[in-house]
Amino acid sequence: MTTPLPSIPSIPTDGALAGLKVLDLMWVVAGPTATRTMADFGATVVRIESANRIETARGIGPFHHNAQGPDHSGLFSNMNVNKLGLSLNLGVEAGRDVLLDLIGWCDVLAESFSPRAMRAWGMDYESLRQAHPDLIMLSTCLFGQEGPLSRVAGFGTMGAAIGGYIALAGNPGEAPVGPYSAYTDYLSPRFSLPTILAALDHRDRTGEGLYIDQAQAESSLHFMSTALLDYTINGRVPQLVGNSDPDMAPHGCFRASGDDDWVAIAIRNDEDWANLCVAMGQAELTCDDRFADLAARKSHETELSEMVAAWTAQHHAVQIEYMLQAFGIPAHAVSNSSVAPDDPQLRHRQHFITMEHPVHGVTTIEAAKGQMSETPPSYRSSAPSIGRDNELVLRDILGYDDERIAQLAIADALT
Amino acid sequence: MLLSPYRVLDMTNERGMLAGQILADLGADVICIEPPSGSSARAIGPFAGDQVSPDTSLFWWAYARNKRGITCDLDHPDGQSLVRQLAQTADFVIESDDPGAMSARGLGYANLAADHDQLIYTSISAFGQHGPKARYQSTDLILMAAGGPLILTGGQGDPPVRVSVPQAWSHASGEAASAALIALRARRAIGRGQHVDISAQQAVAAATMSAILAHSIGANETPRVAGGMAVGPFTGKLIWPASDGYISLTFLFGSGIGPFSRRLFEWIHEEGECDLADRDLDWIGLGAEFISGARPLSEWDRLMEVVGAFLSKRSRETLFREAQARSLLIVPVTTVDEVANSEQFEAREFWREHDMPHWPDPVRFPGPFVKLSHNEIEYRYPAPTLGQHNAEVYGELGLSENDLSDLRARHVI
């Protein structure tokens, strides 16, 4: 066990994005994922929260030691590493004044309110750009800033439903099961973050700001373009097919000998098949006409899967993975949170990072996903408790004095 | 456009094409390099009209947009030399070959950066460039298993089940586009490019919604709950049967979702399908009441039943219409055809049409992934045919028509 990294909130001075100033008015996952990456690579990210309306992610598990409470969510602590937390009551004018000062400070303003909210405060892009022509502003919500559904408030779970993802996962003849949770929340930052970074580069060259209107449901369709084209061109609508694949058989998750222990196996071609037969100790199957080629294996897939499952049930998934990969067969234990920290590859990549945490003593977070040879990420502070960094933000970033801060407290602006 | 000044050499196969496309959509000059026999991505179905050919792969159509296409045999010394010359003119290289394969050709990061230290070289691979699993064989299913999302999807006790449209490499590619642009900003600060190493296994871990951390932070393993999610001791159900299909309802208590649940129960009460006491529950503080034991957990199951019975009597359209009128967290579970015909996407003029070579009708594609106040994403040109821009791109390198004929004759391009 390595020593946990210290957690010391600070304004970073090095890293790929050092000097970049980001104001984060987003919540849950879709937005905070993008700002987390910026923070990891050295941007100063100030995140606004209010104790009056607890951020939803704080109520979503996994929870440290299974205990509930605003600082117990592992999701929240993973999404908000390296960010500075300011508590601000946007319901009062004094709170909104602070927000305006922070907008003056930042390079990038990112918000995920419903489309009405920013307009109502006079903080829509058109209003803000008058004073800040080089502002880069991201508005990200489920359906975008206009259109008949733009007023539908929504979480990524709903994006997964209305964006077509739920109906893409499940077994034939059963209710769809969909991918886990808020699926479009994981896809949206794949598009918002590159756009912000491209906008910054453009601004540095031209001085021009930019408004980015992201409909998470739209961005996410780019992960299923082929299915959309297959429908618009060929008229085909995807059906629930379990784990079956048109080009591979056997192909699926097979029960192994442990508790909820599964191994994924994908047989791409005849060579994989022959190797699998040998690995299972059933070399004679390579001569069996029922399984001679892909077409034959597809038409006997059910009995084939049963034969494979009978074999996998005798071993642990991780053992099967090692055994089959040694034969060059794509196979992997279906990992979970108990197995993953011991995965030799994830260890090699230092995917799991332990860090000091003021409430829990120590927490575990995921590393930044991209590994960069010259400008590695840094992990400086754990996710903020509500208002943890008020002093740092108000004094060091905004330059407020004692009197101004006292006034804000009296005006109930810092809750 | 935002990235107009930059050039990208996109040497990816089907594992990494979305990365270059994100940069291309943002305006970069992306040149994709295929082997003379065509990219392996062109062999990926489905195919337009179910006609299997290199120019009708819908995968290629979807992920080679806005790129110029050239051919080059990377295993031929003259091909390698051409790529080295092209790399001199590029800001970015993206590749998704097996780890070590590009270096073996003399086209790895160290090779290309030796003469061009500004180069940002992004490698996309299944498990990363190094490490005990770097040489593992993989597919979409294998990566979703290795990175953690798969164990979470499916029914309790059932085998985990994947999204049938492959997702893993798109996650990795998206991660690569972001990381490459972070390296671009770093280049201004440190004065040189660098090598970016993306692992699809790590990228897909994002789709666990941090459930991959459960054990490490002392939490129970997140149960696999078909169409739902576990919130502490509560099983939140997300997918519910309506009278004519399925809807997604986010139903929970607490300050974020509680007010929506309150409004749902106002409607249920109006329709006479619950009593006043249910409607007037403390929808914000309810969770605490369950946890403290002040209210038995079985009450939560009963409330779910009330909701389930209510929804199952109403159509998806009714539920969605009322959800908008009443601000409820209900949307229909839509199928791909419904997505394609959605009024919302239509109203935002989302779709884009392109004429495709070898296809009679204009093809409608998913439109720009974001809308921009200016420098809008444009669909400048459709996925290239094999070697479509050879003369143009190699011409820019100063090669003559004779040189090209020679390279063609020797199957280098």
Interface residues (C-beta under 8 A of the other chain):
Chain A: A16 L17 A18 L20 V29 T33 T37 F41 R53 I54 E55 T56 G59 I60 G61 P62 F63 H64 H65 N66 Q68 G74 L75 N78 M79 Y125 F143 G144 Q145 E146 G147 P148 L149 S150 R151 V152 A153 G154 F155 T157 M158 A160 A161 I162 G163 G164 Y165 I166 A167 L168 A169 G170 N171 E174 A175 P176 V177 G178 P179 Y180 S181 A182 Y183 D185 Y186 L187 P189 R190 F191 S192 L193 P194 T195 L197 A198 A199 L200 D201 H202 D204 R205 E208 L210 Y211 I212 D213 Q214 A215 A217 E218 S219 L221 H222 F223 M224 S225 T226 A227 L228 L229 D230 Y231 T232 I233 N234 R236 V237 P238 L240 V241 G242 N243 D245 P246 D247 M248 H251 G252 C253 F254 R255 D260 W262 V263 A264 A266 R268 Q325 G328 I329 P330 A331 H332 A333 V334 S335 N336 S337 S338 A340 P341 D343 P344 Q345 L346 H348 R349 H351 F352 T354 H360 T363 T364 I365 E366 A367 K369 G370 Q371 M372 S373 E374 T375
Chain B: L2 L3 P5 L18 I22 L23 L26 G27 I44 G45 P46 A48 G49 D50 L58 F59 W61 A62 Y63 Y109 F127 G128 H130 G131 P132 K133 A134 Y136 Q137 S138 T139 L141 I142 L143 M144 A145 A146 G147 G148 P149 L150 I151 L152 T153 G154 G155 D158 P159 P160 V161 R162 V163 S164 V165 Q167 S170 H171 S173 G174 E175 A176 A177 S178 A179 L181 I182 A183 L184 R185 A186 R188 A189 I190 R192 Q194 H195 V196 D197 I198 S199 Q201 Q202 A203 A205 A206 A207 T208 M209 S210 A211 I212 L213 A214 H215 S216 I217 G218 A219 N220 E221 T222 R224 A226 G227 M229 A230 V231 G232 L238 I239 P241 Y246 I247 S248 T250 G254 S255 G256 I257 F260 G287 I291 A323 Q324 S327 L329 I330 V331 P332 V333 T334 T335 V336 D337 E338 V339 A340 S342 E343 Q344 F345 A347 R348 F350 V363 R364 F365 P366 G367 P368 F369 V370 K371 L372 S373 H374 N375
